[in-house]
Amino acid sequence: MSKNKPRIPKFSELLHNPMLMLGFGFGSGLSPKGPGTAGTLLGLLLFLPILLWSEWFAWLVFALALFLGSHICGKSSEYMQVHDHGGIVWDEFVGIWLVLLVLPEQNWQYWFAAFVAFRVFDIWKPWPIKSVDEQVSGGFGIMLDDVLAAFYAIAVIWLAYVFIA
């Protein structure tokens, strides 16, 4: 991992490298402030129409994104020569998609809760997320910490639903 601030690719690089385009979340990871938040927001906005149209198709999209995610994130990381470059947000896409798929209800309040809860756990990285982030390398490691953050978000949302709603 580089000690210097990682280089931010130009959008033209993304246009010439499909793997980087996916890894950087169609450009959302290029955001100078909060690329993970920008990626999560775009992921949410792209996924909601699919989820509302067909839940089974949304599960299929999620499964493909999860399956391909290690490769996408790994290749993007190799290209950028930085493990888990902050602009690689495909993992945020997959994380928020998982949370959205298992919400108690599909409405704007739960979508907002999904966004906030996922971002909190993705940024905070409580145990074991931080350990996974530091110890599991490659594309799989990049993906795994966000999937774990999604599980934390899901747990908090469902606990609130069961005990408060």
N, CA and C atoms as a LAMMPS dump frame, in Angstrom:
ITEM: TIMESTEP
0
ITEM: NUMBER OF ATOMS
495
ITEM: BOX BOUNDS ff ff ff
-5.0000000000000000e+02 5.0000000000000000e+02
-5.0000000000000000e+02 5.0000000000000000e+02
-5.0000000000000000e+02 5.0000000000000000e+02
ITEM: ATOMS id mol type element x y z
1 1 1 N 0.848 -1.184 0
2 1 2 C 0 0 0
3 1 3 C 0.887 1.24 0
4 2 1 N 0.566 2.163 -0.843
5 2 2 C 1.359 3.374 -1
6 2 3 C 1.201 4.287 0.21
7 3 1 N 2.293 4.926 0.619
8 3 2 C 2.25 5.874 1.726
9 3 3 C 1.733 7.227 1.249
10 4 1 N 1.894 7.507 -0.042
11 4 2 C 1.401 8.753 -0.609
12 4 3 C -0.09 8.643 -0.875
13 5 1 N -0.704 9.819 -1.055
14 5 2 C -2.122 9.836 -1.394
15 5 3 C -2.303 9.165 -2.749
16 6 1 N -3.247 8.208 -2.85
17 6 2 C -3.404 7.497 -4.125
18 6 3 C -3.853 8.418 -5.249
19 7 1 N -3.385 8.105 -6.419
20 7 2 C -3.736 8.845 -7.616
21 7 3 C -5.211 8.64 -7.949
22 8 1 N -5.863 9.695 -8.372
23 8 2 C -7.251 9.619 -8.83
24 8 3 C -7.216 9.527 -10.352
25 9 1 N -7.812 8.469 -10.912
26 9 2 C -7.78 8.364 -12.377
27 9 3 C -8.684 9.413 -13.017
28 10 1 N -8.435 9.683 -14.267
29 10 2 C -9.301 10.581 -15.042
30 10 3 C -10.487 9.764 -15.552
31 11 1 N -11.602 10.429 -15.82
32 11 2 C -12.772 9.729 -16.344
33 11 3 C -12.447 9.065 -17.677
34 12 1 N -11.555 9.679 -18.451
35 12 2 C -11.163 9.093 -19.739
36 12 3 C -10.507 7.72 -19.546
37 13 1 N -9.79 7.531 -18.414
38 13 2 C -9.212 6.211 -18.12
39 13 3 C -10.316 5.183 -17.896
40 14 1 N -11.367 5.606 -17.224
41 14 2 C -12.488 4.709 -16.98
42 14 3 C -13.152 4.317 -18.299
43 15 1 N -13.247 5.281 -19.211
44 15 2 C -13.86 5.015 -20.513
45 15 3 C -13.059 4 -21.323
46 16 1 N -11.761 3.957 -21.115
47 16 2 C -10.891 3.044 -21.86
48 16 3 C -10.649 1.725 -21.134
49 17 1 N -11.135 1.607 -19.909
50 17 2 C -10.901 0.406 -19.114
51 17 3 C -12.22 0.003 -18.444
52 18 1 N -12.992 -0.892 -19.055
53 18 2 C -14.307 -1.27 -18.506
54 18 3 C -14.247 -1.778 -17.062
55 19 1 N -13.189 -2.489 -16.711
56 19 2 C -13.065 -2.99 -15.34
57 19 3 C -12.944 -1.827 -14.356
58 20 1 N -12.175 -0.81 -14.739
59 20 2 C -12.025 0.376 -13.9
60 20 3 C -13.341 1.16 -13.838
61 21 1 N -14.073 1.209 -14.954
62 21 2 C -15.372 1.896 -14.983
63 21 3 C -16.316 1.255 -13.964
64 22 1 N -16.341 -0.07 -13.932
65 22 2 C -17.177 -0.764 -12.949
66 22 3 C -16.63 -0.562 -11.537
67 23 1 N -15.332 -0.766 -11.367
68 23 2 C -14.719 -0.622 -10.051
69 23 3 C -14.959 0.748 -9.446
70 24 1 N -14.876 1.771 -10.265
71 24 2 C -15.089 3.145 -9.801
72 24 3 C -16.553 3.573 -9.916
73 25 1 N -17.44 2.59 -9.974
74 25 2 C -18.876 2.866 -9.892
75 25 3 C -19.383 3.83 -10.933
76 26 1 N -19.01 3.601 -12.21
77 26 2 C -19.451 4.45 -13.327
78 26 3 C -19.053 5.907 -13.131
79 27 1 N -17.992 6.124 -12.377
80 27 2 C -17.464 7.469 -12.148
81 27 3 C -17.783 8.042 -10.777
82 28 1 N -18.699 7.422 -10.051
83 28 2 C -19.064 7.964 -8.733
84 28 3 C -17.882 7.907 -7.758
85 29 1 N -16.977 6.961 -7.955
86 29 2 C -15.805 6.86 -7.096
87 29 3 C -14.77 7.941 -7.345
88 30 1 N -14.986 8.76 -8.368
89 30 2 C -14.073 9.867 -8.652
90 30 3 C -14.386 11.098 -7.812
91 31 1 N -15.458 11.055 -7.035
92 31 2 C -15.839 12.19 -6.199
93 31 3 C -14.671 12.588 -5.298
94 32 1 N -14.291 13.876 -5.288
95 32 2 C -13.153 14.297 -4.463
96 32 3 C -13.443 14.21 -2.963
97 33 1 N -14.685 14.285 -2.588
98 33 2 C -15.093 14.172 -1.183
99 33 3 C -16.068 13.004 -1.059
100 34 1 N -15.787 12.081 -0.177
101 34 2 C -16.692 10.978 0.099
102 34 3 C -17.01 10.084 -1.077
103 35 1 N -16.005 9.521 -1.743
104 35 2 C -16.313 8.652 -2.88
105 35 3 C -17.145 7.429 -2.478
106 36 1 N -16.937 6.896 -1.28
107 36 2 C -17.738 5.762 -0.817
108 36 3 C -19.193 6.139 -0.643
109 37 1 N -19.429 7.34 -0.149
110 37 2 C -20.805 7.827 0.014
111 37 3 C -21.435 8.079 -1.347
112 38 1 N -20.672 8.673 -2.264
113 38 2 C -21.182 8.908 -3.622
114 38 3 C -21.488 7.581 -4.311
115 39 1 N -20.609 6.599 -4.143
116 39 2 C -20.834 5.285 -4.731
117 39 3 C -22.05 4.594 -4.143
118 40 1 N -22.215 4.703 -2.834
119 40 2 C -23.377 4.103 -2.179
120 40 3 C -24.659 4.745 -2.678
121 41 1 N -24.65 6.065 -2.797
122 41 2 C -25.844 6.772 -3.279
123 41 3 C -26.184 6.373 -4.71
124 42 1 N -25.181 6.343 -5.587
125 42 2 C -25.454 5.937 -6.963
126 42 3 C -25.916 4.477 -7.01
127 43 1 N -25.279 3.617 -6.221
128 43 2 C -25.697 2.222 -6.163
129 43 3 C -27.153 2.088 -5.761
130 44 1 N -27.56 2.846 -4.758
131 44 2 C -28.953 2.84 -4.309
132 44 3 C -29.879 3.301 -5.433
133 45 1 N -29.532 4.408 -6.07
134 45 2 C -30.389 4.972 -7.124
135 45 3 C -30.489 4.064 -8.345
136 46 1 N -29.413 3.361 -8.665
137 46 2 C -29.444 2.443 -9.807
138 46 3 C -30.231 1.172 -9.495
139 47 1 N -30.182 0.736 -8.245
140 47 2 C -30.771 -0.552 -7.877
141 47 3 C -32.266 -0.474 -7.573
142 48 1 N -32.736 0.65 -7.043
143 48 2 C -34.146 0.743 -6.661
144 48 3 C -35.113 0.448 -7.806
145 49 1 N -34.908 1 -9.004
146 49 2 C -35.849 0.653 -10.085
147 49 3 C -35.863 -0.845 -10.401
148 50 1 N -34.712 -1.482 -10.333
149 50 2 C -34.638 -2.923 -10.587
150 50 3 C -35.398 -3.678 -9.498
151 51 1 N -35.152 -3.306 -8.248
152 51 2 C -35.793 -3.957 -7.113
153 51 3 C -37.311 -3.781 -7.147
154 52 1 N -37.758 -2.588 -7.489
155 52 2 C -39.2 -2.322 -7.534
156 52 3 C -39.868 -2.997 -8.73
157 53 1 N -39.104 -3.204 -9.794
158 53 2 C -39.63 -3.87 -10.984
159 53 3 C -39.758 -5.375 -10.758
160 54 1 N -38.698 -5.999 -10.23
161 54 2 C -38.713 -7.448 -10.06
162 54 3 C -37.736 -7.854 -8.959
163 55 1 N -38.269 -8.358 -7.869
164 55 2 C -37.406 -8.757 -6.759
165 55 3 C -36.489 -9.92 -7.15
166 56 1 N -36.993 -10.883 -7.887
167 56 2 C -36.135 -12.023 -8.258
168 56 3 C -35.016 -11.569 -9.191
169 57 1 N -35.318 -10.628 -10.108
170 57 2 C -34.275 -10.12 -10.993
171 57 3 C -33.248 -9.315 -10.2
172 58 1 N -33.706 -8.578 -9.193
173 58 2 C -32.789 -7.824 -8.326
174 58 3 C -31.843 -8.781 -7.597
175 59 1 N -32.364 -9.911 -7.131
176 59 2 C -31.506 -10.915 -6.489
177 59 3 C -30.479 -11.459 -7.481
178 60 1 N -30.895 -11.647 -8.717
179 60 2 C -29.98 -12.129 -9.748
180 60 3 C -28.865 -11.107 -10.008
181 61 1 N -29.242 -9.842 -10.147
182 61 2 C -28.257 -8.774 -10.357
183 61 3 C -27.286 -8.729 -9.176
184 62 1 N -27.829 -8.797 -7.963
185 62 2 C -26.981 -8.79 -6.767
186 62 3 C -26.004 -9.97 -6.776
187 63 1 N -26.519 -11.165 -7.051
188 63 2 C -25.672 -12.362 -7.038
189 63 3 C -24.546 -12.246 -8.062
190 64 1 N -24.86 -11.753 -9.259
191 64 2 C -23.83 -11.561 -10.286
192 64 3 C -22.808 -10.514 -9.853
193 65 1 N -23.298 -9.414 -9.284
194 65 2 C -22.408 -8.343 -8.821
195 65 3 C -21.504 -8.834 -7.694
196 66 1 N -22.055 -9.647 -6.805
197 66 2 C -21.268 -10.205 -5.706
198 66 3 C -20.228 -11.183 -6.251
199 67 1 N -20.66 -12.057 -7.138
200 67 2 C -19.778 -13.061 -7.716
201 67 3 C -18.627 -12.423 -8.498
202 68 1 N -18.94 -11.398 -9.297
203 68 2 C -17.927 -10.73 -10.114
204 68 3 C -17.143 -9.67 -9.345
205 69 1 N -17.656 -9.286 -8.185
206 69 2 C -17.082 -8.18 -7.427
207 69 3 C -15.632 -8.343 -7.034
208 70 1 N -15.247 -9.536 -6.609
209 70 2 C -13.844 -9.753 -6.223
210 70 3 C -12.916 -9.51 -7.405
211 71 1 N -13.336 -9.963 -8.577
212 71 2 C -12.53 -9.764 -9.784
213 71 3 C -12.483 -8.281 -10.167
214 72 1 N -13.63 -7.624 -10.169
215 72 2 C -13.71 -6.203 -10.527
216 72 3 C -12.854 -5.365 -9.576
217 73 1 N -13.037 -5.571 -8.275
218 73 2 C -12.285 -4.784 -7.291
219 73 3 C -10.802 -5.126 -7.321
220 74 1 N -10.495 -6.407 -7.488
221 74 2 C -9.093 -6.82 -7.551
222 74 3 C -8.372 -6.227 -8.739
223 75 1 N -8.984 -6.292 -9.915
224 75 2 C -8.36 -5.742 -11.129
225 75 3 C -8.24 -4.217 -11.037
226 76 1 N -9.258 -3.563 -10.489
227 76 2 C -9.196 -2.105 -10.32
228 76 3 C -8.085 -1.723 -9.364
229 77 1 N -7.954 -2.487 -8.278
230 77 2 C -6.909 -2.25 -7.291
231 77 3 C -5.523 -2.46 -7.902
232 78 1 N -5.365 -3.524 -8.678
233 78 2 C -4.086 -3.782 -9.363
234 78 3 C -3.746 -2.64 -10.312
235 79 1 N -4.715 -2.189 -11.08
236 79 2 C -4.481 -1.111 -12.038
237 79 3 C -4.035 0.16 -11.322
238 80 1 N -4.68 0.447 -10.186
239 80 2 C -4.361 1.664 -9.434
240 80 3 C -3.13 1.472 -8.545
241 81 1 N -2.676 0.245 -8.393
242 81 2 C -1.518 -0.102 -7.572
243 81 3 C -1.683 0.335 -6.116
244 82 1 N -2.927 0.228 -5.627
245 82 2 C -3.251 0.554 -4.236
246 82 3 C -4.317 -0.438 -3.777
247 83 1 N -4.065 -1.105 -2.652
248 83 2 C -5.101 -1.991 -2.116
249 83 3 C -6.258 -1.157 -1.58
250 84 1 N -7.444 -1.485 -2.014
251 84 2 C -8.694 -0.83 -1.588
252 84 3 C -8.628 0.695 -1.73
253 85 1 N -8.3 1.133 -2.924
254 85 2 C -8.335 2.56 -3.27
255 85 3 C -9.713 3.102 -2.901
256 86 1 N -9.749 4.26 -2.283
257 86 2 C -11.019 4.845 -1.842
258 86 3 C -12.03 5.058 -2.951
259 87 1 N -11.544 5.184 -4.174
260 87 2 C -12.447 5.4 -5.307
261 87 3 C -13.068 4.123 -5.849
262 88 1 N -12.566 2.975 -5.423
263 88 2 C -13.173 1.708 -5.852
264 88 3 C -14.428 1.519 -5.016
265 89 1 N -15.576 1.638 -5.665
266 89 2 C -16.851 1.635 -4.94
267 89 3 C -17.8 0.519 -5.375
268 90 1 N -17.314 -0.406 -6.214
269 90 2 C -18.18 -1.532 -6.583
270 90 3 C -18.634 -2.277 -5.321
271 91 1 N -17.754 -2.351 -4.329
272 91 2 C -18.091 -3.014 -3.073
273 91 3 C -19.201 -2.277 -2.328
274 92 1 N -19.239 -0.954 -2.449
275 92 2 C -20.347 -0.191 -1.862
276 92 3 C -21.65 -0.486 -2.596
277 93 1 N -21.575 -0.608 -3.91
278 93 2 C -22.769 -0.99 -4.679
279 93 3 C -23.342 -2.287 -4.114
280 94 1 N -22.5 -3.298 -4.024
281 94 2 C -22.952 -4.621 -3.58
282 94 3 C -23.463 -4.566 -2.142
283 95 1 N -22.777 -3.83 -1.286
284 95 2 C -23.204 -3.725 0.112
285 95 3 C -24.579 -3.099 0.257
286 96 1 N -24.803 -1.969 -0.4
287 96 2 C -26.114 -1.311 -0.267
288 96 3 C -27.197 -2.148 -0.93
289 97 1 N -26.858 -2.846 -2.022
290 97 2 C -27.849 -3.701 -2.681
291 97 3 C -28.313 -4.815 -1.751
292 98 1 N -27.395 -5.397 -1.002
293 98 2 C -27.769 -6.447 -0.066
294 98 3 C -28.722 -5.905 1
295 99 1 N -28.409 -4.749 1.53
296 99 2 C -29.276 -4.153 2.554
297 99 3 C -30.662 -3.878 1.962
298 100 1 N -30.712 -3.294 0.781
299 100 2 C -31.996 -2.967 0.153
300 100 3 C -32.844 -4.214 -0.09
301 101 1 N -32.206 -5.301 -0.458
302 101 2 C -32.94 -6.532 -0.769
303 101 3 C -33.688 -7.108 0.419
304 102 1 N -33.2 -6.892 1.613
305 102 2 C -33.805 -7.551 2.773
306 102 3 C -34.466 -6.572 3.757
307 103 1 N -34.817 -5.398 3.28
308 103 2 C -35.509 -4.444 4.143
309 103 3 C -36.882 -4.983 4.541
310 104 1 N -37.372 -4.585 5.717
311 104 2 C -38.713 -5.017 6.133
312 104 3 C -39.806 -4.523 5.176
313 105 1 N -39.616 -3.335 4.629
314 105 2 C -40.563 -2.745 3.678
315 105 3 C -39.765 -1.933 2.665
316 106 1 N -40.327 -1.785 1.475
317 106 2 C -39.697 -0.955 0.447
318 106 3 C -40.399 0.403 0.426
319 107 1 N -39.802 1.367 1.1
320 107 2 C -40.295 2.746 1.08
321 107 3 C -39.129 3.683 1.358
322 108 1 N -39.346 4.968 1.156
323 108 2 C -38.231 5.913 1.239
324 108 3 C -37.62 5.971 2.635
325 109 1 N -38.43 5.728 3.688
326 109 2 C -37.877 5.762 5.038
327 109 3 C -36.859 4.625 5.239
328 110 1 N -37.201 3.438 4.767
329 110 2 C -36.271 2.322 4.896
330 110 3 C -35.079 2.467 3.955
331 111 1 N -35.28 3.051 2.796
332 111 2 C -34.157 3.284 1.886
333 111 3 C -33.164 4.257 2.529
334 112 1 N -33.708 5.289 3.158
335 112 2 C -32.854 6.253 3.852
336 112 3 C -32.114 5.57 5.007
337 113 1 N -32.844 4.76 5.794
338 113 2 C -32.224 4.032 6.907
339 113 3 C -31.134 3.089 6.391
340 114 1 N -31.383 2.436 5.263
341 114 2 C -30.399 1.53 4.669
342 114 3 C -29.133 2.292 4.305
343 115 1 N -29.317 3.439 3.653
344 115 2 C -28.179 4.26 3.245
345 115 3 C -27.355 4.692 4.46
346 116 1 N -28.026 5.254 5.456
347 116 2 C -27.321 5.767 6.636
348 116 3 C -26.652 4.635 7.413
349 117 1 N -27.391 3.568 7.676
350 117 2 C -26.825 2.463 8.467
351 117 3 C -25.637 1.826 7.749
352 118 1 N -25.779 1.61 6.45
353 118 2 C -24.661 1.006 5.722
354 118 3 C -23.435 1.912 5.748
355 119 1 N -23.613 3.207 5.505
356 119 2 C -22.469 4.125 5.514
357 119 3 C -21.818 4.177 6.892
358 120 1 N -22.634 4.205 7.957
359 120 2 C -22.079 4.253 9.317
360 120 3 C -21.174 3.05 9.559
361 121 1 N -21.649 1.853 9.238
362 121 2 C -20.847 0.659 9.508
363 121 3 C -19.679 0.508 8.537
364 122 1 N -19.844 0.995 7.32
365 122 2 C -18.741 0.93 6.357
366 122 3 C -17.612 1.883 6.754
367 123 1 N -17.96 3.024 7.315
368 123 2 C -16.955 3.999 7.753
369 123 3 C -16.376 3.609 9.118
370 124 1 N -17.237 3.257 10.058
371 124 2 C -16.837 2.952 11.426
372 124 3 C -16.027 1.662 11.504
373 125 1 N -16.425 0.657 10.774
374 125 2 C -15.761 -0.647 10.719
375 125 3 C -15.585 -1.292 12.095
376 126 1 N -16.706 -1.577 12.798
377 126 2 C -16.572 -2.285 14.081
378 126 3 C -16.067 -3.703 13.853
379 127 1 N -15.622 -4.348 14.942
380 127 2 C -15.121 -5.71 14.846
381 127 3 C -16.192 -6.604 14.248
382 128 1 N -15.862 -7.508 13.36
383 128 2 C -14.555 -7.856 12.801
384 128 3 C -14.247 -7.15 11.483
385 129 1 N -15.049 -6.155 11.125
386 129 2 C -14.9 -5.515 9.815
387 129 3 C -13.508 -4.918 9.655
388 130 1 N -13.032 -4.197 10.664
389 130 2 C -11.707 -3.568 10.568
390 130 3 C -10.607 -4.613 10.39
391 131 1 N -10.698 -5.714 11.131
392 131 2 C -9.704 -6.78 10.999
393 131 3 C -9.721 -7.377 9.599
394 132 1 N -10.9 -7.619 9.084
395 132 2 C -11.037 -8.159 7.731
396 132 3 C -10.443 -7.185 6.726
397 133 1 N -10.768 -5.904 6.889
398 133 2 C -10.269 -4.874 5.981
399 133 3 C -8.745 -4.84 5.96
400 134 1 N -8.122 -5.041 7.128
401 134 2 C -6.664 -4.968 7.236
402 134 3 C -5.964 -6.287 6.872
403 135 1 N -6.634 -7.419 7.068
404 135 2 C -5.948 -8.7 6.945
405 135 3 C -6.29 -9.511 5.697
406 136 1 N -7.432 -9.26 5.074
407 136 2 C -7.809 -10.038 3.893
408 136 3 C -7.48 -9.211 2.661
409 137 1 N -6.591 -9.737 1.842
410 137 2 C -6.095 -8.958 0.707
411 137 3 C -6.882 -9.246 -0.569
412 138 1 N -6.563 -8.495 -1.58
413 138 2 C -7.129 -8.692 -2.905
414 138 3 C -8.576 -8.238 -3.01
415 139 1 N -9.149 -8.547 -4.15
416 139 2 C -10.522 -8.155 -4.417
417 139 3 C -11.517 -8.744 -3.435
418 140 1 N -11.243 -9.976 -2.984
419 140 2 C -12.132 -10.611 -2.007
420 140 3 C -12.168 -9.812 -0.706
421 141 1 N -11.016 -9.356 -0.26
422 141 2 C -10.946 -8.543 0.96
423 141 3 C -11.664 -7.218 0.805
424 142 1 N -11.524 -6.606 -0.37
425 142 2 C -12.204 -5.337 -0.639
426 142 3 C -13.717 -5.533 -0.538
427 143 1 N -14.206 -6.633 -1.082
428 143 2 C -15.642 -6.921 -1.067
429 143 3 C -16.138 -7.326 0.325
430 144 1 N -15.36 -8.139 1.016
431 144 2 C -15.827 -8.762 2.257
432 144 3 C -16.163 -7.75 3.343
433 145 1 N -15.35 -6.713 3.513
434 145 2 C -15.65 -5.765 4.593
435 145 3 C -16.958 -5.029 4.347
436 146 1 N -17.31 -4.796 3.082
437 146 2 C -18.579 -4.114 2.788
438 146 3 C -19.776 -5.048 2.965
439 147 1 N -19.593 -6.32 2.664
440 147 2 C -20.663 -7.292 2.912
441 147 3 C -20.907 -7.407 4.42
442 148 1 N -19.844 -7.408 5.202
443 148 2 C -19.998 -7.441 6.664
444 148 3 C -20.688 -6.171 7.17
445 149 1 N -20.323 -5.02 6.621
446 149 2 C -20.99 -3.769 7.003
447 149 3 C -22.484 -3.841 6.656
448 150 1 N -22.801 -4.47 5.533
449 150 2 C -24.207 -4.651 5.147
450 150 3 C -24.936 -5.504 6.184
451 151 1 N -24.298 -6.579 6.666
452 151 2 C -24.933 -7.43 7.679
453 151 3 C -25.206 -6.648 8.967
454 152 1 N -24.274 -5.809 9.376
455 152 2 C -24.498 -4.969 10.557
456 152 3 C -25.687 -4.032 10.323
457 153 1 N -25.723 -3.392 9.154
458 153 2 C -26.824 -2.479 8.839
459 153 3 C -28.159 -3.214 8.842
460 154 1 N -28.183 -4.395 8.242
461 154 2 C -29.408 -5.205 8.206
462 154 3 C -29.861 -5.539 9.62
463 155 1 N -28.928 -5.943 10.466
464 155 2 C -29.27 -6.302 11.85
465 155 3 C -29.879 -5.115 12.592
466 156 1 N -29.28 -3.94 12.457
467 156 2 C -29.785 -2.754 13.153
468 156 3 C -31.177 -2.374 12.637
469 157 1 N -31.362 -2.403 11.339
470 157 2 C -32.663 -2.046 10.762
471 157 3 C -33.738 -3.03 11.213
472 158 1 N -33.437 -4.321 11.179
473 158 2 C -34.429 -5.317 11.598
474 158 3 C -34.7 -5.256 13.093
475 159 1 N -33.68 -4.997 13.902
476 159 2 C -33.917 -4.835 15.338
477 159 3 C -34.831 -3.639 15.603
478 160 1 N -34.587 -2.551 14.918
479 160 2 C -35.447 -1.38 15.054
480 160 3 C -36.874 -1.695 14.598
481 161 1 N -36.994 -2.432 13.52
482 161 2 C -38.319 -2.806 12.998
483 161 3 C -39.068 -3.668 14.005
484 162 1 N -38.405 -4.639 14.585
485 162 2 C -39.046 -5.579 15.51
486 162 3 C -39.401 -4.894 16.837
487 163 1 N -38.488 -4.072 17.344
488 163 2 C -38.684 -3.526 18.678
489 163 3 C -39.293 -2.121 18.725
490 164 1 N -39.262 -1.415 17.607
491 164 2 C -39.775 -0.032 17.607
492 164 3 C -41.04 0.091 16.749
493 165 1 N -41.036 -0.525 15.591
494 165 2 C -42.159 -0.361 14.656
495 165 3 C -43.394 -1.101 15.088
